[in-house]
Amino acid sequence: MTQSEPTPEPTPRAKPKSGWLNILVDYGPLLVFLGTYKFYAPEEPGPLGEIAAIIAGTVAFMVAAVAALVFSKWKFGRISPMLMLSTALIIGFGALTIWLRDERFIQIKPTAIYILFGVLLIGGWLRGKALLQILLEAAFEGVDHAGWLKLSRNWGVFFFALAALNEVMRAQLSFETWLWAKLWVFMPLSFLFTFTQIPMLLRHGLAFDDEDEVLKNQPPTGE
């Protein structure tokens, strides 16, 4: 009787090595906007010079957002639904900014994105569906369904808070100050909030060695 060969153990599914590239895809277009705006901003304040700098920055922003979309498809083999929606809104509100020469549209764009994502995530949570799991499952293996539901709910509430904060800052700050706040206020807040979710995820199955991946794989905010 021939001795049967041992059954080989299944090869564990490798995680996509996204690292900090996800953050670059999300915040890279904003950095391009900031750099272009500062390059074209007039030394002497004036409405005509400032709107020209805003339009130049908006054009660069739109191009960079599309480039980030293409890069995501090339590097990761997919484009997340959130990234696709945020890019569509960037193009739409950017086009309105250029056409009407009104910077308020590019300032309202983050509010629209935050509200849209908040509605989607909270709506999914109310129906028992963790929509965030579709986006981040490969990064957070082991997290159970209850954990994904809580994470979706928490991010949905956080997105609504960001929408309110953006509207307050848009009303109170100059355009340039608001623009820098996108980098120095909203981005740190997103990282801080992501960090606060780690204990909850650990209680719902997240492996200790995946903690760093949580910070590297935030939901795209479409900044």
GILIN-V675797 format. One record per residue. N is the residue number from 1. RES is the residue in one small letter. SS is DSSP state (helix for helix, strand for strand, loop for the rest). NEAR is the number of other ideal C-beta (glycine too) atoms within 8 Angstrom. Layout:
# GILIN-V675797
n=[N & N]
res=[RES & RES]
ss=[SS & SS]
near=[NEAR & NEAR]
This chain:
# GILIN-V675797
n=[1 & 2 & 3 & 4 & 5 & 6 & 7 & 8 & 9 & 10 & 11 & 12 & 13 & 14 & 15 & 16 & 17 & 18 & 19 & 20 & 21 & 22 & 23 & 24 & 25 & 26 & 27 & 28 & 29 & 30 & 31 & 32 & 33 & 34 & 35 & 36 & 37 & 38 & 39 & 40 & 41 & 42 & 43 & 44 & 45 & 46 & 47 & 48 & 49 & 50 & 51 & 52 & 53 & 54 & 55 & 56 & 57 & 58 & 59 & 60 & 61 & 62 & 63 & 64 & 65 & 66 & 67 & 68 & 69 & 70 & 71 & 72 & 73 & 74 & 75 & 76 & 77 & 78 & 79 & 80 & 81 & 82 & 83 & 84 & 85 & 86 & 87 & 88 & 89 & 90 & 91 & 92 & 93 & 94 & 95 & 96 & 97 & 98 & 99 & 100 & 101 & 102 & 103 & 104 & 105 & 106 & 107 & 108 & 109 & 110 & 111 & 112 & 113 & 114 & 115 & 116 & 117 & 118 & 119 & 120 & 121 & 122 & 123 & 124 & 125 & 126 & 127 & 128 & 129 & 130 & 131 & 132 & 133 & 134 & 135 & 136 & 137 & 138 & 139 & 140 & 141 & 142 & 143 & 144 & 145 & 146 & 147 & 148 & 149 & 150 & 151 & 152 & 153 & 154 & 155 & 156 & 157 & 158 & 159 & 160 & 161 & 162 & 163 & 164 & 165 & 166 & 167 & 168 & 169 & 170 & 171 & 172 & 173 & 174 & 175 & 176 & 177 & 178 & 179 & 180 & 181 & 182 & 183 & 184 & 185 & 186 & 187 & 188 & 189 & 190 & 191 & 192 & 193 & 194 & 195 & 196 & 197 & 198 & 199 & 200 & 201 & 202 & 203 & 204 & 205 & 206 & 207 & 208 & 209 & 210 & 211 & 212 & 213 & 214 & 215 & 216 & 217 & 218 & 219 & 220 & 221 & 222 & 223]
res=[m & t & q & s & e & p & t & p & e & p & t & p & r & a & k & p & k & s & g & w & l & n & i & l & v & d & y & g & p & l & l & v & f & l & g & t & y & k & f & y & a & p & e & e & p & g & p & l & g & e & i & a & a & i & i & a & g & t & v & a & f & m & v & a & a & v & a & a & l & v & f & s & k & w & k & f & g & r & i & s & p & m & l & m & l & s & t & a & l & i & i & g & f & g & a & l & t & i & w & l & r & d & e & r & f & i & q & i & k & p & t & a & i & y & i & l & f & g & v & l & l & i & g & g & w & l & r & g & k & a & l & l & q & i & l & l & e & a & a & f & e & g & v & d & h & a & g & w & l & k & l & s & r & n & w & g & v & f & f & f & a & l & a & a & l & n & e & v & m & r & a & q & l & s & f & e & t & w & l & w & a & k & l & w & v & f & m & p & l & s & f & l & f & t & f & t & q & i & p & m & l & l & r & h & g & l & a & f & d & d & e & d & e & v & l & k & n & q & p & p & t & g & e]
ss=[loop & loop & loop & loop & loop & loop & loop & loop & loop & loop & loop & loop & loop & loop & loop & loop & loop & loop & loop & loop & helix & helix & helix & helix & helix & helix & helix & helix & helix & helix & helix & helix & helix & helix & helix & helix & helix & helix & helix & helix & loop & loop & loop & loop & loop & loop & helix & helix & helix & helix & helix & helix & helix & helix & helix & helix & helix & helix & helix & helix & helix & helix & helix & helix & helix & helix & helix & helix & helix & helix & helix & helix & helix & helix & helix & helix & loop & loop & loop & loop & helix & helix & helix & helix & helix & helix & helix & helix & helix & helix & helix & helix & helix & helix & helix & helix & helix & helix & helix & helix & loop & loop & loop & helix & helix & helix & helix & helix & helix & helix & helix & helix & helix & helix & helix & helix & helix & helix & helix & helix & helix & helix & helix & helix & helix & helix & loop & loop & loop & loop & helix & helix & helix & helix & helix & helix & loop & loop & loop & loop & loop & loop & loop & loop & helix & helix & helix & helix & helix & helix & helix & helix & helix & helix & helix & helix & helix & helix & helix & helix & helix & helix & helix & helix & helix & helix & helix & helix & helix & helix & helix & helix & loop & loop & helix & helix & helix & helix & helix & helix & helix & helix & helix & helix & helix & helix & helix & helix & helix & helix & helix & helix & helix & helix & helix & helix & loop & helix & helix & helix & helix & helix & helix & loop & loop & loop & loop & helix & helix & helix & helix & helix & helix & helix & helix & helix & loop & loop & loop & loop & loop & loop & loop]
near=[2 & 3 & 4 & 4 & 4 & 4 & 4 & 4 & 4 & 4 & 4 & 4 & 4 & 4 & 8 & 7 & 4 & 10 & 6 & 6 & 9 & 12 & 9 & 9 & 11 & 13 & 10 & 10 & 13 & 11 & 9 & 12 & 14 & 12 & 9 & 14 & 14 & 8 & 8 & 10 & 10 & 10 & 3 & 5 & 5 & 7 & 5 & 6 & 11 & 12 & 10 & 10 & 15 & 13 & 11 & 12 & 13 & 13 & 11 & 12 & 16 & 12 & 9 & 12 & 13 & 10 & 9 & 15 & 12 & 8 & 9 & 13 & 10 & 6 & 8 & 9 & 4 & 6 & 8 & 9 & 8 & 11 & 15 & 10 & 12 & 13 & 13 & 8 & 13 & 14 & 11 & 8 & 13 & 15 & 9 & 10 & 15 & 10 & 6 & 7 & 7 & 7 & 9 & 7 & 12 & 12 & 12 & 10 & 13 & 15 & 12 & 10 & 13 & 14 & 11 & 10 & 15 & 13 & 9 & 10 & 15 & 13 & 8 & 12 & 13 & 6 & 6 & 5 & 6 & 11 & 10 & 13 & 10 & 6 & 10 & 9 & 9 & 7 & 13 & 13 & 9 & 8 & 11 & 8 & 7 & 7 & 14 & 14 & 11 & 10 & 14 & 16 & 11 & 10 & 12 & 15 & 10 & 9 & 13 & 12 & 8 & 14 & 13 & 8 & 11 & 13 & 9 & 8 & 11 & 12 & 6 & 5 & 9 & 5 & 10 & 8 & 8 & 12 & 11 & 9 & 11 & 12 & 12 & 7 & 10 & 14 & 11 & 8 & 10 & 11 & 10 & 8 & 9 & 11 & 9 & 7 & 11 & 11 & 7 & 11 & 14 & 9 & 6 & 12 & 8 & 14 & 7 & 6 & 5 & 12 & 10 & 7 & 10 & 15 & 10 & 12 & 10 & 12 & 9 & 11 & 14 & 14 & 10]
